[in-house]
């Protein structure tokens, strides 16, 4: 996998250019189909296997790993709720999907979006703006949340084709880090969809997010963080003291322990796993931020090593990606020990 990703990573970052070549190579290797249905021809693997792939890719190119992160999280939703034609495309590795779950603007809630879905005659008019959408304008589909079409419940999740009329994607600015991930705001103004493109049931989108999208997104976010941390540690392995490197490696090992626990719990008791993913993601975010900062200091300052400098920038952009660390903390505060959101219960 690294041979398909690493050679173009620096140029993709410099030009803020989506890594189409790397994604095509990963598709040919079956990576995009890794978690798709084995019965339909996909890999049939789970979250732990996807995390290993994402971490390996992140060591070479965090932007490409971020695209895979959002894709695998979207696939978790699509495998559970999309029709068979979509799932067959996923299994063939021909379909790149992404999440569009966080509304643009202040005060938006992950589980109770502001975007509107108006229903008439079997058609839904979807209107809204989603922030921090990865692979925007590149993905074949978006897993998109809105208010319920019926007006009952907190949210509804939809399958939105990437080529849908009324879908607008402004040019991505590149930003500080993850410059090749094509992350930007996406607007629906409006997008017309058949009512049967709903993923799950109308008004039950919060369950879809909490049970499927969020655990995968947070777990794979930790994998990206680990990949970046390991890449930084590797760059300074000859420059730092044994104690400094030992501390960095111990912090990364602690994240691995939390990841193994969260993934194992999710595989046999997903209802109670969400708090573990909150803990995992927050620890991983703190670890990658601290590790890249210490690594840069050990290499005698910025910008002595272009790869390490990119790791430093990507780590900060990674932690600022929607839903941000602050959003996750706020959500964790509203989730009880059983993994059931108080906001979700209030919406009912």
C-alpha positions as CSV (number, residue, x, y, z in Angstrom):
1,X,0.0,0.0,0.0
2,X,2.8,2.4,0.8
3,X,4.2,2.0,-2.7
4,X,0.9,3.3,-4.1
5,X,0.7,6.3,-1.7
6,X,4.1,7.5,-0.6
7,X,5.6,8.7,-3.9
8,X,3.0,11.3,-4.6
9,X,2.4,12.5,-1.0
10,X,4.7,15.5,-0.9
11,X,3.5,16.9,-4.2
12,X,-0.1,16.3,-3.4
13,X,0.4,18.3,-0.2
14,X,2.3,21.0,-1.9
15,X,-0.3,21.5,-4.6
16,X,-3.3,20.8,-2.4
17,X,-4.3,18.2,-5.0
18,X,-6.6,15.3,-4.3
19,X,-4.6,12.0,-4.5
20,X,-6.5,10.5,-7.4
21,X,-3.7,8.3,-8.5
22,X,-3.2,6.9,-5.0
23,X,-6.9,6.3,-4.6
24,X,-7.1,4.5,-7.9
25,X,-4.2,2.3,-6.9
26,X,-5.8,1.5,-3.6
27,X,-9.0,0.7,-5.4
28,X,-7.2,-1.8,-7.7
29,X,-5.7,-3.4,-4.6
30,X,-9.2,-3.9,-3.1
31,X,-8.8,-1.4,-0.3
32,X,-12.0,0.5,-1.0
33,X,-13.9,-2.8,-0.9
34,X,-12.2,-3.9,2.3
35,X,-15.2,-3.6,4.5
36,X,-17.9,-4.2,1.9
37,X,-20.1,-7.4,1.9
38,X,-18.1,-10.5,1.3
39,X,-21.3,-12.1,-0.2
40,X,-21.3,-9.4,-2.9
41,X,-17.6,-9.7,-3.6
42,X,-16.1,-7.3,-1.0
43,X,-13.5,-8.0,1.7
44,X,-16.0,-8.4,4.5
45,X,-13.5,-7.1,7.1
46,X,-14.4,-5.1,10.2
47,X,-13.3,-2.0,12.0
48,X,-10.0,-3.4,13.4
49,X,-8.8,-4.4,9.9
50,X,-9.8,-1.1,8.4
51,X,-7.9,0.7,11.2
52,X,-4.7,-1.2,10.4
53,X,-5.0,-0.2,6.8
54,X,-5.7,3.5,7.6
55,X,-2.7,3.6,10.0
56,X,-0.3,2.2,7.5
57,X,-1.5,4.7,4.8
58,X,-1.3,7.6,7.3
59,X,2.4,7.0,7.9
60,X,2.9,7.9,4.2
61,X,0.1,10.3,3.5
62,X,-2.4,11.5,6.1
63,X,-4.6,13.1,3.4
64,X,-5.2,9.8,1.7
65,X,-5.7,8.1,5.1
66,X,-8.3,10.7,5.9
67,X,-10.2,10.0,2.7
68,X,-10.2,6.3,3.6
69,X,-11.3,7.1,7.1
70,X,-14.4,8.9,5.9
71,X,-15.1,6.3,3.2
72,X,-15.0,3.4,5.6
73,X,-17.3,5.2,8.1
74,X,-19.7,5.9,5.3
75,X,-19.5,2.3,4.1
76,X,-20.5,1.1,7.6
77,X,-23.8,3.0,7.2
78,X,-24.3,2.0,3.5
79,X,-23.7,-1.7,4.3
80,X,-26.5,-1.6,6.9
81,X,-29.0,0.5,5.0
82,X,-28.3,1.1,1.3
83,X,-29.9,-0.9,-1.5
84,X,-28.0,-3.8,-3.1
85,X,-27.0,-1.9,-6.2
86,X,-25.0,0.6,-4.1
87,X,-23.5,-2.2,-2.0
88,X,-22.5,-4.1,-5.1
89,X,-20.6,-1.0,-6.3
90,X,-18.9,-0.8,-2.9
91,X,-18.0,-4.5,-3.1
92,X,-16.5,-4.0,-6.5
93,X,-14.3,-1.2,-5.2
94,X,-15.7,1.2,-7.8
95,X,-17.4,3.6,-5.3
96,X,-15.9,6.2,-3.0
97,X,-18.2,7.5,-0.3
98,X,-17.9,10.1,2.4
99,X,-19.7,11.5,5.4
100,X,-21.6,14.8,5.4
101,X,-23.0,15.0,8.9
102,X,-21.9,18.3,10.4
103,X,-23.8,21.4,9.5
104,X,-21.9,24.6,8.6
105,X,-22.3,27.5,10.9
106,X,-22.2,28.0,14.7
107,X,-24.3,26.0,17.1
108,X,-25.0,23.0,14.9
109,X,-25.6,19.7,16.5
110,X,-24.3,16.4,15.1
111,X,-27.5,14.6,16.1
112,X,-30.0,17.3,15.3
113,X,-29.0,18.9,12.0
114,X,-30.4,22.2,10.7
115,X,-30.7,21.1,7.0
116,X,-34.2,20.6,5.7
117,X,-35.8,17.7,3.9
118,X,-39.1,18.6,2.3
119,X,-41.2,15.7,1.0
120,X,-43.7,15.8,-1.8
121,X,-45.0,13.1,-4.1
122,X,-42.3,10.5,-3.3
123,X,-39.5,13.1,-3.8
124,X,-37.4,14.8,-1.1
125,X,-36.0,18.3,-1.5
126,X,-32.8,18.4,0.5
127,X,-31.4,21.8,1.5
128,X,-28.4,22.5,3.7
129,X,-24.7,23.2,4.1
130,X,-22.3,20.6,5.4
131,X,-18.9,21.6,6.8
132,X,-15.6,19.7,6.8
133,X,-16.7,17.2,4.1
134,X,-13.7,15.1,3.1
135,X,-13.3,14.2,-0.6
136,X,-15.8,16.9,-1.5
137,X,-16.4,16.9,-5.2
138,X,-14.4,13.7,-5.6
139,X,-16.7,11.1,-3.8
140,X,-19.3,9.1,-5.7
141,X,-21.8,9.6,-2.8
142,X,-22.4,11.4,0.5
143,X,-24.0,10.0,3.6
144,X,-25.9,13.2,4.4
145,X,-28.0,14.1,7.5
146,X,-31.0,16.5,7.7
147,X,-34.1,17.2,9.7
148,X,-36.7,14.5,9.3
149,X,-39.0,14.8,6.3
150,X,-41.9,14.0,8.6
151,X,-40.9,16.5,11.2
152,X,-40.8,13.7,13.8
153,X,-37.5,12.8,15.4
154,X,-34.1,14.5,15.5
155,X,-32.5,13.6,12.2
156,X,-32.7,11.5,9.0
157,X,-29.7,10.2,7.0
158,X,-29.8,10.1,3.2
159,X,-27.8,8.6,0.3
160,X,-26.8,11.5,-1.9
161,X,-25.1,10.7,-5.3
162,X,-22.0,12.8,-5.9
163,X,-23.4,14.0,-9.2
164,X,-26.8,15.0,-7.9
165,X,-28.1,18.3,-9.5
166,X,-28.3,21.0,-6.9
167,X,-25.1,19.8,-5.1
168,X,-22.5,22.5,-5.0
169,X,-18.8,22.1,-4.0
170,X,-16.7,25.2,-3.7
171,X,-13.0,24.8,-4.4
172,X,-11.1,23.6,-1.3
173,X,-8.5,26.2,-0.1
174,X,-6.0,23.6,1.0
175,X,-5.5,25.0,4.5
176,X,-2.7,24.3,7.0
177,X,-2.7,20.5,6.9
178,X,-4.4,17.5,5.2
179,X,-4.1,19.8,2.1
180,X,-4.8,17.0,-0.4
181,X,-8.0,15.6,1.3
182,X,-10.3,17.9,-0.6
183,X,-12.0,19.0,2.6
184,X,-14.5,21.8,2.2
185,X,-18.2,22.8,2.7
186,X,-20.8,21.2,0.5
187,X,-24.1,22.8,-0.3
188,X,-27.5,21.3,-1.2
189,X,-29.6,24.0,-2.8
190,X,-31.8,21.9,-3.1
191,X,-31.0,18.4,-4.1
192,X,-34.0,16.3,-5.1
193,X,-33.9,12.6,-4.1
194,X,-36.3,9.7,-4.2
195,X,-37.8,9.0,-0.7
196,X,-36.3,5.5,-0.9
197,X,-32.8,6.9,-0.6
198,X,-33.3,7.3,3.1
199,X,-30.7,5.3,5.1
200,X,-32.6,3.7,8.0
201,X,-35.9,5.3,8.9
202,X,-37.0,8.9,8.7
203,X,-36.5,10.5,12.1
204,X,-34.0,7.8,13.3
205,X,-30.8,9.2,11.9
206,X,-29.3,9.8,15.3
207,X,-29.2,6.1,15.9
208,X,-27.5,5.6,12.5
209,X,-24.9,8.2,13.5
210,X,-24.3,6.9,17.0
211,X,-24.4,3.2,16.2
212,X,-22.5,3.2,12.9
213,X,-20.9,6.4,11.5
214,X,-19.5,7.8,14.8
215,X,-17.7,4.7,16.1
216,X,-16.1,4.1,12.8
217,X,-15.2,7.7,12.3
218,X,-13.7,8.1,15.8
219,X,-11.9,4.7,15.7
220,X,-10.4,5.4,12.3
221,X,-9.5,8.9,13.4
222,X,-7.4,7.3,16.1
223,X,-5.7,5.2,13.4
224,X,-4.8,8.3,11.4
225,X,-3.4,9.8,14.6
226,X,-1.3,6.7,15.3
227,X,0.0,6.7,11.7
228,X,1.1,10.3,12.0
229,X,2.6,9.7,15.4
230,X,4.6,6.7,14.3
231,X,5.8,8.6,11.2
232,X,7.0,11.4,13.4
233,X,8.7,9.0,15.8
234,X,10.5,7.3,12.9
235,X,11.9,10.6,11.7
236,X,13.5,11.4,15.1
237,X,14.6,7.9,16.0
238,X,18.3,8.9,15.4
239,X,18.1,12.4,16.9
240,X,16.3,12.1,20.2
241,X,17.5,10.7,23.5
242,X,16.4,7.2,24.6
243,X,14.1,8.7,27.2
244,X,12.4,11.1,24.8
245,X,11.7,8.3,22.3
246,X,10.6,5.9,25.0
247,X,8.0,8.5,26.2
248,X,6.7,9.0,22.6
249,X,6.4,5.3,22.0
250,X,4.7,4.7,25.3
251,X,2.1,7.3,24.5
252,X,1.4,5.6,21.1
253,X,1.2,2.2,22.8
254,X,-1.4,3.6,25.2
255,X,-3.5,4.6,22.3
256,X,-3.2,1.1,20.8
257,X,-4.4,-0.4,24.1
258,X,-7.5,1.8,24.0
259,X,-8.1,1.1,20.4
260,X,-7.9,-2.7,20.9
261,X,-10.4,-2.4,23.8
262,X,-12.8,-0.2,21.8
263,X,-12.7,-2.4,18.7
264,X,-13.2,-5.6,20.7
265,X,-16.2,-4.1,22.6
266,X,-17.7,-2.8,19.4
267,X,-17.5,-6.2,17.8
268,X,-19.5,-8.0,20.5
269,X,-21.4,-5.2,22.4
270,X,-21.7,-2.1,20.1
271,X,-24.4,-0.5,22.3
272,X,-21.9,0.0,25.1
273,X,-18.9,0.8,23.0
274,X,-19.4,4.5,22.2
275,X,-17.9,5.9,25.4
276,X,-14.8,3.9,24.7
277,X,-14.5,5.5,21.3
278,X,-14.8,9.0,22.9
279,X,-11.9,8.1,25.2
280,X,-9.9,6.6,22.4
281,X,-10.3,9.6,20.1
282,X,-9.6,12.3,22.7
283,X,-6.5,10.4,23.8
284,X,-5.3,9.8,20.2
285,X,-5.8,13.5,19.4
286,X,-3.7,14.6,22.4
287,X,-1.1,12.0,21.6
288,X,-0.6,13.0,18.0
289,X,-0.5,16.7,18.8
290,X,2.1,16.2,21.6
291,X,4.2,13.7,19.7
292,X,4.6,15.8,16.5
293,X,5.4,18.8,18.6
294,X,8.1,17.0,20.6
295,X,9.5,15.3,17.4
296,X,9.8,18.7,15.7
297,X,11.7,20.1,18.8
298,X,14.0,17.1,18.8
299,X,14.9,17.7,15.2
300,X,16.1,21.2,16.1
301,X,13.1,23.3,15.0
302,X,10.8,24.1,12.2
303,X,11.0,23.5,9.2
304,X,14.1,21.3,9.3
305,X,12.5,18.1,8.0
306,X,9.8,18.5,5.3
307,X,8.2,15.1,6.2
308,X,8.1,15.9,9.9
309,X,6.8,19.4,9.2
310,X,4.0,17.9,7.2
311,X,3.2,15.5,10.0
312,X,3.1,18.5,12.4
313,X,0.6,20.4,10.1
314,X,-1.5,17.3,9.4
315,X,-1.8,16.4,13.0
316,X,-3.3,19.8,13.8
317,X,-5.6,19.8,10.9
318,X,-6.7,16.2,11.8
319,X,-7.8,17.3,15.3
320,X,-9.7,20.3,13.8
321,X,-11.6,18.2,11.3
322,X,-15.3,18.1,11.8
323,X,-16.6,16.8,14.1
324,X,-13.8,18.6,16.1
325,X,-12.4,17.5,19.4
326,X,-14.6,20.1,21.0
327,X,-17.7,18.7,19.3
328,X,-16.8,15.2,20.5
329,X,-16.3,16.4,24.1
330,X,-19.7,18.1,24.0
331,X,-21.3,15.0,22.6
332,X,-19.6,12.8,25.2
333,X,-21.0,15.0,27.9
334,X,-24.5,14.2,26.7
335,X,-24.0,10.5,26.4
336,X,-24.6,8.3,29.4
337,X,-22.8,5.1,30.3
338,X,-25.2,3.0,28.2
339,X,-24.2,4.8,25.0
340,X,-27.6,6.4,24.7
341,X,-27.7,10.1,23.9
342,X,-29.8,12.3,26.1
343,X,-30.3,14.6,23.1
344,X,-31.6,11.5,21.2
345,X,-34.1,10.7,23.9
346,X,-35.2,14.3,24.0
347,X,-35.8,14.3,20.2
348,X,-38.1,11.3,20.6
